[in-house]
Amino acid sequence: MSGKRQYLVFDLGASNGRAMVAECDGSTFSMEVVHRFENRPVHAAGTLYWDILRLFSEVKIGLQAAFKKYKDICSLGIDTWGCDFGLLDKNGKLLSNPVNYRDEKRHAYTPKLYTVLPRKKLFQLSAGSMNEIMGIFQLFAFTQDRAVELESGDRFLMMPDLLNYLLTGVPVNEYTDATMALVCNQNTKTWEKELFSRLGIPEHLFRDIIFPGDTIGHVSKQVREELDIPIVPVIAVASHDTASAVTGLPIGRTDKSWAFISLGTWCISGIETEKPIINDEVYNLGYGNNAVAGGRNMLVNYITGLWIIQQCRMKWIHETGRDISWDEVVKESDSSEPGRAFIDVDEPIFGDPKVDTQAEIIRYCGKRGVNILPSVGAIARCIYESLVLKFRHSLLCLEKITGKKIEIIHLVGGGSQNERLCQWTADSMGSVVIAGPTETTSVGNLLMQLYANGEIKSVEEGRVLSLNSSKVKHFQPREKSYWDNLYAKYL
């Protein structure tokens, strides 16, 4: 690689998105945010939707901002959260806004789905996590409602595929996010037709699958003329944001066993494997498989994550009429009684956007004979300690599945800036924690663009580049016995 080259990264999470320009010189890279925006779902006529047209508008704003400052952008790539999708009609028109994974109707038909297709059989066919946020549950809900989306649908596109389509006019499915719909056979890397036939999902909706590093096309002439930008290739990255995060981990040449936890609205813990692991132990422990870049697999567990404290913080801000920073939340947590109260963060009530989350925490603890004050510190301490204990449980399950001690834990995502969570995770597991970079997902997105452009030859080479370019912080384990005692109480 000669000189510095620029690449445009779009990373959309469930609560916000960003456009970043990366400058690479062959041995390191730097990244600059050129546009940030919120991602707010919309309730309309009893359904919770994603506002896809607003998100596409924000992508276009990001494109303009990037080309205003950088004139020679080599390519762009888009990653988003997993699970959700849109459907096009035969004329290529979007039939409706994508339904949000927290919409209650997605979950209402789950018992009926499992009478048609037993839960374990779904795992055996898809290899994925049996979590009701996955796309197959919304597809089945559409079949039961005889929804116009299925009646008139011609193409199924996951969220990053949909944004790529709106940019390029090319409708394709990128594989890592396709596995998040639970309609792929992860051994053959193709659509699983038995799932379609048994659940009544039209097979014709599902066509071309492409893989990270493939070129989708170019920003369309219409979009280029609207924004007054030059032609730019659009690359298929590992478009499921967690897959991009795993791709971008800052890992050098090491023989130490490692795991990762992506700390965001969802917390996702897992390990990378050569191929999907499909057996009774994985199923019984609540794990599943999803694709990552380079033909690899991640064995993962989805945990209701920082969503819980995000919901509580919104309540505190509303009640006090002032902004309450995350630093203040952590400070209040530190001053509260340790080890007093725990919740199971995966209880469905804590993922319900309609409830008063703080009130539900107090109620949950009260039913178990523990009184907890309705204060910022007491609630935050309960949530943070409960998350760390859930992380420990999840990682111990991974050790049981693999038979290997996890020596290093990579913490990535926005939550990796919370040093208390990082240190407590190291203490709880007795393992070294490496925190950062915060934007690991964006790094993984960049690396697949570099791969597509021939600037790197492998994921391993890209991870060394990530390590050379990233600021990370190491946390050594210190107080494992304290967390051993808490874990015994938690169980």
C-alpha positions as CSV (number, residue, x, y, z in Angstrom):
1,M,0.0,0.0,0.0
2,S,1.6,3.3,-1.1
3,G,0.5,6.6,0.5
4,K,-2.7,6.9,2.5
5,R,-6.0,5.6,1.2
6,Q,-9.4,6.5,2.4
7,Y,-12.4,4.1,3.1
8,L,-15.9,5.0,4.3
9,V,-17.4,3.0,7.1
10,F,-21.1,3.0,8.1
11,D,-21.9,1.4,11.4
12,L,-25.5,1.4,12.5
13,G,-26.5,0.1,15.9
14,A,-29.9,-0.3,17.5
15,S,-29.7,3.1,19.1
16,N,-27.4,5.2,16.9
17,G,-25.3,5.2,13.8
18,R,-22.1,6.8,12.5
19,A,-20.2,7.4,9.3
20,M,-16.4,7.2,9.7
21,V,-13.6,7.7,7.2
22,A,-10.5,5.6,7.7
23,E,-7.1,6.6,6.4
24,C,-4.7,3.7,5.9
25,D,-1.0,3.7,5.1
26,G,-0.3,0.0,5.1
27,S,0.9,-0.5,8.7
28,T,-1.7,1.5,10.7
29,F,-4.9,3.3,10.2
30,S,-6.8,6.2,11.8
31,M,-10.5,6.8,11.8
32,E,-12.6,10.0,11.9
33,V,-16.3,10.3,12.6
34,V,-17.8,12.5,9.9
35,H,-21.5,12.1,10.9
36,R,-23.4,10.7,13.9
37,F,-27.1,10.2,14.2
38,E,-29.8,8.6,16.4
39,N,-31.7,5.5,15.5
40,R,-35.1,5.7,17.0
41,P,-37.9,3.1,16.4
42,V,-41.4,4.4,15.7
43,H,-44.7,3.1,17.1
44,A,-47.4,3.3,14.5
45,A,-50.8,1.6,14.4
46,G,-49.8,-0.9,17.1
47,T,-46.5,-2.0,15.6
48,L,-42.9,-1.0,16.5
49,Y,-41.0,-0.2,13.3
50,W,-37.6,0.9,12.2
51,D,-37.6,4.2,10.3
52,I,-35.6,2.9,7.4
53,L,-36.1,5.9,5.2
54,R,-34.7,8.2,7.8
55,L,-31.8,5.9,8.3
56,F,-31.1,5.9,4.5
57,S,-31.3,9.7,4.6
58,E,-28.7,9.7,7.4
59,V,-26.5,7.5,5.3
60,K,-26.7,10.0,2.4
61,I,-25.8,12.8,4.8
62,G,-22.8,10.8,5.9
63,L,-21.8,10.2,2.2
64,Q,-21.9,14.0,1.5
65,A,-20.0,14.8,4.7
66,A,-17.3,12.2,3.8
67,F,-16.8,13.5,0.2
68,K,-16.8,17.1,1.3
69,K,-13.5,16.5,3.3
70,Y,-12.1,13.4,1.5
71,K,-12.1,13.4,-2.3
72,D,-10.6,10.0,-3.1
73,I,-12.6,7.4,-1.1
74,C,-11.8,3.9,-2.4
75,S,-15.0,2.2,-1.3
76,L,-17.7,2.0,1.4
77,G,-19.3,-0.7,3.5
78,I,-22.3,-0.9,5.8
79,D,-22.9,-3.0,8.9
80,T,-26.0,-2.9,11.1
81,W,-27.5,-4.8,14.0
82,G,-28.8,-8.2,13.1
83,C,-32.3,-9.8,13.2
84,D,-34.5,-7.4,11.2
85,F,-35.4,-7.3,7.5
86,G,-37.5,-5.7,4.8
87,L,-39.3,-7.1,1.8
88,L,-39.4,-5.8,-1.7
89,D,-42.2,-6.3,-4.2
90,K,-41.6,-7.5,-7.8
91,N,-41.0,-3.9,-8.9
92,G,-38.2,-3.4,-6.3
93,K,-40.4,-1.2,-4.0
94,L,-40.1,-1.6,-0.2
95,L,-43.5,-3.0,1.0
96,S,-43.3,-1.6,4.6
97,N,-40.9,-0.3,7.2
98,P,-39.0,-3.2,8.8
99,V,-40.6,-4.4,12.1
100,N,-38.4,-3.8,15.2
101,Y,-37.2,-7.0,17.0
102,R,-38.8,-5.7,20.2
103,D,-42.3,-5.7,18.7
104,E,-44.5,-7.8,20.8
105,K,-46.3,-9.5,18.0
106,R,-43.0,-11.1,16.8
107,H,-43.1,-13.1,20.0
108,A,-46.8,-13.9,20.2
109,Y,-46.6,-16.7,17.7
110,T,-43.5,-18.4,19.1
111,P,-45.5,-21.2,20.9
112,K,-47.3,-22.0,17.6
113,L,-44.1,-22.0,15.7
114,Y,-42.7,-24.6,18.0
115,T,-45.7,-26.8,17.5
116,V,-45.1,-26.8,13.8
117,L,-41.3,-27.0,14.1
118,P,-39.9,-28.1,17.5
119,R,-37.4,-25.8,19.0
120,K,-34.6,-28.3,18.9
121,K,-35.2,-29.1,15.3
122,L,-35.0,-25.4,14.4
123,F,-31.6,-25.4,16.1
124,Q,-30.4,-28.5,14.3
125,L,-31.4,-27.0,10.9
126,S,-30.2,-23.4,11.5
127,A,-27.5,-23.9,14.1
128,G,-28.3,-20.5,15.4
129,S,-29.3,-19.0,18.8
130,M,-32.9,-19.8,19.8
131,N,-33.7,-16.2,20.5
132,E,-37.0,-14.7,19.6
133,I,-35.4,-11.6,18.2
134,M,-34.2,-13.5,15.2
135,G,-35.8,-12.9,11.8
136,I,-37.5,-16.3,11.4
137,F,-39.9,-15.4,14.2
138,Q,-41.1,-12.3,12.4
139,L,-41.4,-14.2,9.1
140,F,-43.6,-16.8,10.8
141,A,-45.7,-14.0,12.4
142,F,-46.2,-12.7,8.8
143,T,-47.4,-16.1,7.7
144,Q,-50.0,-16.3,10.5
145,D,-51.3,-12.8,9.8
146,R,-51.4,-13.4,6.1
147,A,-49.4,-10.2,5.9
148,V,-49.2,-8.2,2.7
149,E,-45.4,-8.2,3.0
150,L,-45.4,-12.0,2.3
151,E,-48.4,-12.0,-0.1
152,S,-46.8,-9.4,-2.4
153,G,-43.1,-9.9,-1.4
154,D,-40.5,-10.8,-4.0
155,R,-37.1,-10.3,-2.2
156,F,-36.0,-10.7,1.4
157,L,-33.3,-8.3,2.5
158,M,-31.8,-7.9,6.0
159,M,-31.2,-4.4,7.2
160,P,-27.7,-3.9,5.8
161,D,-28.8,-5.5,2.6
162,L,-31.7,-3.1,2.4
163,L,-29.5,-0.1,2.8
164,N,-27.0,-1.4,0.3
165,Y,-29.9,-1.9,-2.1
166,L,-31.2,1.6,-1.6
167,L,-27.6,2.9,-2.4
168,T,-26.9,0.6,-5.4
169,G,-30.1,-0.9,-6.7
170,V,-28.5,-4.4,-6.3
171,P,-30.6,-6.8,-4.1
172,V,-28.3,-9.4,-2.5
173,N,-28.0,-11.1,0.9
174,E,-24.7,-10.9,2.8
175,Y,-24.1,-14.2,4.5
176,T,-23.1,-13.2,8.1
177,D,-26.3,-11.3,8.6
178,A,-28.4,-13.9,6.7
179,T,-27.5,-16.4,9.5
180,M,-29.2,-14.0,12.0
181,A,-32.5,-14.8,10.4
182,L,-32.2,-18.5,11.3
183,V,-33.1,-19.5,7.8
184,C,-29.7,-20.6,6.6
185,N,-28.0,-24.0,6.7
186,Q,-24.7,-23.0,8.2
187,N,-22.9,-26.2,7.1
188,T,-23.7,-25.7,3.4
189,K,-23.9,-21.9,3.6
190,T,-27.2,-21.9,1.7
191,W,-30.8,-21.2,2.5
192,E,-32.5,-24.1,4.4
193,K,-35.4,-25.1,2.2
194,E,-36.9,-27.4,4.9
195,L,-37.5,-24.4,7.1
196,F,-39.4,-22.6,4.4
197,S,-41.6,-25.6,3.6
198,R,-42.4,-26.5,7.2
199,L,-43.2,-22.9,8.2
200,G,-45.0,-21.8,5.1
201,I,-42.4,-19.1,4.2
202,P,-42.2,-18.5,0.4
203,E,-39.0,-19.8,-0.9
204,H,-38.8,-17.5,-3.8
205,L,-38.0,-14.5,-1.5
206,F,-34.5,-15.9,-0.8
207,R,-32.0,-15.8,-3.6
208,D,-28.4,-14.6,-4.1
209,I,-26.0,-15.0,-1.1
210,I,-22.7,-13.1,-1.1
211,F,-19.8,-13.1,1.4
212,P,-17.6,-10.6,3.2
213,G,-15.1,-9.0,0.8
214,D,-17.4,-9.4,-2.3
215,T,-18.3,-6.3,-4.3
216,I,-22.0,-5.5,-4.4
217,G,-21.9,-2.7,-7.0
218,H,-21.5,1.1,-7.0
219,V,-23.5,3.9,-5.6
220,S,-26.2,4.4,-8.1
221,K,-26.2,7.3,-10.6
222,Q,-29.4,8.7,-9.1
223,V,-27.8,8.9,-5.6
224,R,-24.5,10.2,-7.0
225,E,-26.3,13.0,-8.9
226,E,-28.4,13.9,-5.9
227,L,-25.4,14.2,-3.6
228,D,-22.9,15.4,-6.2
229,I,-20.4,12.7,-5.4
230,P,-18.2,10.6,-7.7
231,I,-18.6,6.9,-8.4
232,V,-17.7,4.7,-5.4
233,P,-17.7,0.9,-5.0
234,V,-20.0,-0.6,-2.3
235,I,-18.4,-3.6,-0.6
236,A,-20.1,-6.5,1.3
237,V,-18.5,-6.4,4.7
238,A,-19.3,-8.7,7.6
239,S,-22.6,-6.8,7.7
240,H,-23.9,-8.2,11.1
241,D,-22.3,-5.7,13.5
242,T,-21.1,-8.4,15.9
243,A,-19.5,-10.3,13.1
244,S,-17.6,-7.1,12.1
245,A,-16.6,-6.6,15.7
246,V,-15.1,-10.1,15.9
247,T,-13.3,-9.5,12.6
248,G,-11.8,-6.3,13.9
249,L,-10.5,-7.6,17.2
250,P,-6.9,-6.4,18.0
251,I,-5.2,-9.8,18.1
252,G,-1.5,-10.4,17.3
253,R,0.2,-13.7,16.9
254,T,-0.9,-15.6,20.0
255,D,-1.6,-19.2,21.1
256,K,-3.6,-18.1,24.1
257,S,-7.3,-19.0,24.1
258,W,-9.6,-16.0,23.9
259,A,-13.2,-15.1,24.1
260,F,-15.1,-11.8,23.4
261,I,-17.9,-9.9,24.9
262,S,-19.5,-7.2,22.8
263,L,-20.9,-4.6,25.3
264,G,-23.8,-2.8,23.8
265,T,-27.6,-2.7,24.0
266,W,-27.2,-6.4,23.7
267,C,-24.2,-8.1,25.2
268,I,-22.9,-10.9,23.1
269,S,-20.3,-13.3,24.5
270,G,-18.6,-15.9,22.4
271,I,-15.6,-17.5,20.8
272,E,-14.5,-18.0,17.2
273,T,-14.4,-21.5,15.8
274,E,-13.5,-23.0,12.4
275,K,-17.1,-24.2,11.8
276,P,-20.5,-24.3,13.5
277,I,-20.8,-26.5,16.6
278,I,-24.1,-28.2,16.6
279,N,-24.7,-30.6,19.5
280,D,-26.9,-31.1,22.5
281,E,-24.6,-29.4,24.9
282,V,-24.5,-26.2,22.8
283,Y,-28.3,-26.3,22.5
284,N,-28.9,-27.0,26.2
285,L,-26.6,-24.3,27.4
286,G,-28.4,-21.7,25.2
287,Y,-25.6,-21.1,22.7
288,G,-25.8,-20.8,18.9
289,N,-23.7,-20.2,15.8
290,N,-23.4,-17.2,13.5
291,A,-21.1,-16.6,10.6
292,V,-18.1,-14.2,10.7
293,A,-15.6,-13.2,8.0
294,G,-13.1,-15.5,6.4
295,G,-15.5,-18.5,6.4
296,R,-15.4,-18.8,10.1
297,N,-17.9,-19.1,12.8
298,M,-18.7,-17.6,16.2
299,L,-20.4,-19.6,18.9
300,V,-22.4,-17.0,20.9
301,N,-24.8,-16.3,23.6
302,Y,-27.1,-13.2,23.5
303,I,-27.5,-11.4,26.8
304,T,-29.9,-8.5,27.5
305,G,-27.2,-6.0,28.0
306,L,-26.8,-2.3,28.6
307,W,-30.4,-1.8,27.4
308,I,-31.5,-2.2,31.1
309,I,-29.4,0.6,32.5
310,Q,-30.0,2.7,29.4
311,Q,-33.8,2.5,30.2
312,C,-33.2,3.3,33.8
313,R,-31.0,6.3,32.9
314,M,-33.8,7.7,30.7
315,K,-36.1,7.5,33.6
316,W,-33.7,9.2,36.0
317,I,-33.1,12.0,33.4
318,H,-36.9,12.5,33.0
319,E,-37.6,12.5,36.7
320,T,-34.7,14.9,37.7
321,G,-35.0,17.2,34.6
322,R,-31.2,17.1,34.1
323,D,-28.7,15.1,32.2
324,I,-27.1,12.3,34.2
325,S,-23.8,11.3,32.7
326,W,-22.5,7.7,32.6
327,D,-19.6,8.8,34.8
328,E,-22.2,9.9,37.4
329,V,-24.0,6.6,37.2
330,V,-20.8,4.7,37.8
331,K,-19.8,7.0,40.7
332,E,-23.2,6.5,42.4
333,S,-22.9,2.7,41.8
334,D,-19.4,2.7,43.5
335,S,-20.9,4.4,46.6
336,S,-23.7,1.8,47.0
337,E,-23.6,-1.4,49.0
338,P,-21.9,-4.2,47.0
339,G,-23.4,-7.6,46.6
340,R,-26.8,-6.8,47.9
341,A,-29.2,-7.5,45.0
342,F,-29.0,-9.3,41.7
343,I,-31.4,-9.9,38.8
344,D,-31.4,-12.3,35.9
345,V,-30.9,-9.8,33.1
346,D,-32.4,-12.2,30.6
347,E,-35.8,-12.3,32.3
348,P,-38.1,-11.2,29.4
349,I,-39.6,-8.3,31.5
350,F,-36.3,-6.5,31.5
351,G,-36.3,-6.4,27.7
352,D,-39.8,-5.0,27.4
353,P,-39.7,-1.3,26.2
354,K,-43.1,-0.6,27.6
355,V,-42.4,-1.2,31.3
356,D,-40.8,0.9,34.0
357,T,-37.5,-1.0,34.2
358,Q,-36.5,0.4,37.6
359,A,-39.8,-0.6,39.1
360,E,-39.5,-4.1,37.7
361,I,-36.0,-4.5,39.2
362,I,-37.3,-3.5,42.6
363,R,-40.3,-5.8,42.2
364,Y,-38.0,-8.7,41.1
365,C,-35.7,-8.3,44.1
366,G,-38.6,-7.9,46.5
367,K,-40.1,-11.2,45.4
368,R,-36.8,-12.8,46.4
369,G,-36.7,-11.2,49.8
370,V,-34.3,-8.4,49.0
371,N,-35.3,-4.7,49.4
372,I,-33.5,-2.3,47.1
373,L,-33.6,1.5,47.2
374,P,-35.0,3.3,44.2
375,S,-31.8,5.3,43.9
376,V,-29.4,5.7,41.0
377,G,-26.6,4.0,42.9
378,A,-28.4,1.0,44.2
379,I,-30.1,0.2,40.9
380,A,-26.9,0.8,38.9
381,R,-24.9,-1.4,41.3
382,C,-27.5,-4.2,41.0
383,I,-27.5,-4.0,37.2
384,Y,-23.7,-3.9,36.8
385,E,-23.0,-6.7,39.2
386,S,-25.8,-8.8,37.6
387,L,-24.3,-8.3,34.2
388,V,-20.8,-9.4,35.3
389,L,-22.2,-12.5,37.0
390,K,-24.2,-13.3,33.8
391,F,-20.9,-12.8,31.8
392,R,-19.2,-15.2,34.1
393,H,-21.9,-17.8,33.7
394,S,-21.9,-17.5,30.0
395,L,-18.1,-17.8,29.7
396,L,-18.0,-20.8,32.1
397,C,-20.5,-22.4,29.7
398,L,-18.1,-21.8,26.8
399,E,-15.3,-23.4,28.8
400,K,-17.5,-26.4,29.4
401,I,-18.3,-26.7,25.7
402,T,-14.7,-26.3,24.5
403,G,-12.9,-27.9,27.4
404,K,-10.5,-25.0,27.4
405,K,-9.8,-22.3,30.0
406,I,-10.4,-18.8,28.6
407,E,-7.1,-16.9,29.2
408,I,-8.0,-13.6,27.5
409,I,-11.4,-11.8,27.3
410,H,-11.7,-9.1,24.6
411,L,-14.3,-6.5,25.7
412,V,-15.4,-4.3,22.8
413,G,-18.2,-1.8,22.0
414,G,-19.3,1.3,23.8
415,G,-19.5,-0.5,27.2
416,S,-15.8,-1.2,27.1
417,Q,-15.3,2.4,28.2
418,N,-16.8,1.4,31.6
419,E,-13.6,0.5,33.4
420,R,-15.5,-0.8,36.4
421,L,-17.2,-3.4,34.2
422,C,-13.9,-4.3,32.6
423,Q,-12.1,-4.8,36.0
424,W,-15.0,-6.7,37.5
425,T,-15.1,-9.1,34.5
426,A,-11.4,-9.8,34.8
427,D,-11.8,-10.4,38.6
428,S,-14.9,-12.6,38.1
429,M,-13.3,-14.9,35.6
430,G,-9.7,-14.8,36.8
431,S,-8.7,-13.9,33.2
432,V,-7.0,-10.9,31.6
433,V,-9.4,-8.5,30.0
434,I,-8.3,-6.4,27.0
435,A,-10.7,-3.5,26.5
436,G,-11.2,-1.7,23.2
437,P,-11.1,-0.3,20.8
438,T,-14.6,1.1,21.3
439,E,-15.2,1.1,17.5
440,T,-14.1,-2.5,16.9
441,T,-17.2,-3.0,14.7
442,S,-16.1,-0.1,12.4
443,V,-12.6,-1.6,12.3
444,G,-13.9,-5.0,11.1
445,N,-16.0,-3.2,8.5
446,L,-12.8,-1.4,7.3
447,L,-10.8,-4.6,7.2
448,M,-13.2,-6.3,4.8
449,Q,-12.9,-3.3,2.5
450,L,-9.1,-3.5,2.7
451,Y,-9.4,-7.2,1.8
452,A,-11.7,-6.5,-1.1
453,N,-9.2,-3.9,-2.4
454,G,-6.3,-6.3,-2.1
455,E,-4.6,-4.4,0.7
456,I,-4.6,-7.3,3.2
457,K,-4.7,-11.0,2.5
458,S,-6.4,-12.5,5.5
459,V,-8.4,-11.8,8.7
460,E,-5.2,-12.5,10.7
461,E,-3.3,-9.8,8.8
462,G,-6.2,-7.4,9.4
463,R,-6.2,-8.1,13.1
464,V,-2.6,-7.3,13.4
465,L,-3.3,-4.0,11.7
466,S,-6.1,-3.5,14.2
467,L,-3.7,-4.1,17.1
468,N,-1.1,-1.8,15.6
469,S,-3.7,1.0,15.2
470,S,-5.8,0.7,18.4
471,K,-5.6,1.9,21.9
472,V,-6.5,-0.9,24.3
473,K,-6.3,-1.2,28.0
474,H,-5.4,-4.4,30.0
475,F,-7.1,-5.4,33.2
476,Q,-5.4,-8.0,35.4
477,P,-7.6,-10.2,37.7
478,R,-7.4,-9.2,41.3
479,E,-10.3,-10.2,43.5
480,K,-11.6,-13.5,42.2
481,S,-12.6,-14.9,45.7
482,Y,-15.0,-12.0,46.2
483,W,-16.7,-12.8,42.9
484,D,-16.7,-16.5,43.7
485,N,-18.8,-15.8,46.7
486,L,-21.1,-13.5,44.8
487,Y,-21.5,-16.1,42.1
488,A,-22.5,-18.7,44.6
489,K,-25.2,-16.3,45.9
490,Y,-26.3,-15.4,42.4
491,L,-26.9,-19.0,41.5
